[in-house]
Amino acid sequence: MAARTLAPCSESTLTDRYQTTIPEPIRKILGLNKRDKICYTIEPDGKVVISRADQTQSDPIIGQFLNFLAQDMQKNPHHLHAISSDLVSSVQFLIADVEVDLDAPLLDEDE
């Protein structure tokens, strides 16, 4: 692989909602595409390193929650009940016309 010449600095601006666009040279170096995750590592000297998030890494909080659920289901199987077809129909009716654009910016009231 040929050595790349890196710019000493790439800048971006924070919006009023603290959002920013990752500059193109950084996206290319990290191999980032839309919907990819990035990781910010804070070093002891206060510098922040940005890197591509490991796609195989799972969220530790979600993992702990799922483990809690699994243990609770094993300990208390009598708490498990099938949901009724009426509830399924009600939920399907409630979300039938709901459209979600995951790429749309958040509204002020949604933050």
N, C-alpha and C positions, 0 to 999 in steps of 0.2 A: 504494500500500500504506500503510495507516495505521501510525503509529508505535506501537510496543509499549512498555509500561511494564515495565521489567525489575526483578526483585527484586535488591537489592544483593549477595545471597549465597545460594547453595543448598548445602546440606551433604549428605554421605552418609558412611557408616561403612565402614571396611575390615573384612572378615571375617578369620578366622584364616589364610585362604589368600590374603590380599591382594586379594580380589574386592570389588566394590562395585556398587551400583545407581546408574545415572545418574538424578538427580532429574527428575521429570516436567517442570518448567519448562525445564530444559536440553534434554531430549529434544524438546520441542515447538519450541523456538527453532532447534535444529539439524536438525529434521525427521528424527529417528532412529526407526527401527523395529527390531523384533527381527532379529538377525543382521547388522545394519549394522555397519560398522567406524568406529572413531573414531581421531583422530590427536591425539597430545600433542606440542606444540611447546615446547621449553624456550628461553626468551628469555635474552639475556645477563645480565639483572638477576636471574635465578633464577625468574622467574614462569613458570608453565606455562599454556599456552593450549590448550583442548580445542576441537576442531572435527570436523566430519564428514569422514571420510577420502574422498578422491577415489576413486570406484568404478572409474575407468578406469586409475588408477595401478597398475602391476604391482610385485610384489616384486622389487627389484633382484637379490637373491641367486638367486631362482628363474630370473630372466631370464638371469643369467650362467651358471647351471648348464645351462639348456636350450641356450644358445649353445655351451657346451663340448661337450654331447652331439652337437649337430648337426655341429660341426667334426670331432669324433672319428669320427662315422659317415661323413663324407665322406673323411677321411684313411684310415680302416681299414674299408672295407666288408666285408672278410673276417671281421671280428669279429662281424658280425650273423648271428644264427641264429634261425630260427623256433622258437617254443616248441612242445613236443609236446602232442598232445591228452591224453596221460596226465597231464602237469603241469597242464593246464587243469582236467581232471577232479578231480585231487587238491586243487587250490586251491578249486574250487567245493564239494567235499565238506567241506573244513575250515571254510569260512565259511557253510555252509548255514543253520545255526541261530544265527548271531551277529546280535544286534540291537544297534544303536547309537543312543543318544539324545544328539544333539549339544547339547541344552539342559541335560542333567543336570550337576550340579556334579562336579568332579573329586574322586576319593577321595584320601586322604593319600598312599597308595602310588603314585598315578599322577602326582604332581607331581615 
